[in-house]
Amino acid sequence: MAEQSNELKKLATIATDLQLPAELRIRAIESMGRIGTHEALLTLLELAGNDGLISKERELALKQAREIIKSGR
């Protein structure tokens, strides 16, 4: 579980680093969605509420969070 938590932290760091290419940030958000845990859901919701991110990325984070909720994981 701690390993997954570390992975989520790394992915969240990548997703919020505006110095990185958008494609890499988008892949990080999608990876969090594939993890699908409650912690990933909370992290994605936090990203969706981050005004510093590009709106497309915030919408993707919200979409990924919605998919986790739909799947019932």
N, C-alpha and C positions, 0 to 999 in steps of 0.2 A: 504494500500500500504506500509506503514512504517513497518507493521508487516511482510510482505513478504520480505522486504529489510533486516530486522533483521534476518529472517530465512536464507536467502541467505548468510549473513555474517557468521552465525554460521556454516552453511554447508561448506563454503569455509575454515573456520578455521579448521574444522575437516578434510577436504580433503587435507590440506597442512601439517597437524601434523604427521610427520614421526614417532613419538613415539607411535601412535595408530596403531592397527592392520590394515593390508591392506584391509581386508574385510569391516571394518568400513569406511575407506576412499573411497572405491569403492561405497558403499551404499550412501554416501554423494554426490558423483558425479552423480549417477543415480537419486537421489532425485532432484538435481538441474535441470536435464533434464526434469523430470516430471513437474516441476514448469512451465517451458516453456515460461517465459516472456523474454522481450528484456534484462532486467537486468540479468536474469539467463544466457542468451546467452553470454553476455559480461563477466560474471564471469567465465563461462566455457572456453571461449577463453583465458582468463587470466591464468587459470589453465593449459591449453594446452601449453602455452608459458613459463611455469615455469620450468626452467632447474633443479630445486631442486627436482622435483617429479620423481617417477619411470616412465619409458617410457610407460609401460602398462596403467598407470593411466592417463598420458597425452593423450594417444591415445583414451582412453575412454571418456575423457572430450571433445576431438575434435569430436568424434562420436556423443555424446549427443548434442553438439552445432549444428552439421550437421542436426540432426533430428528436432531440433527446427526450423531451417531454412526451411527444407522441409515441415514442417507442416504449415508454413506461419503464425504462431502466433505472 
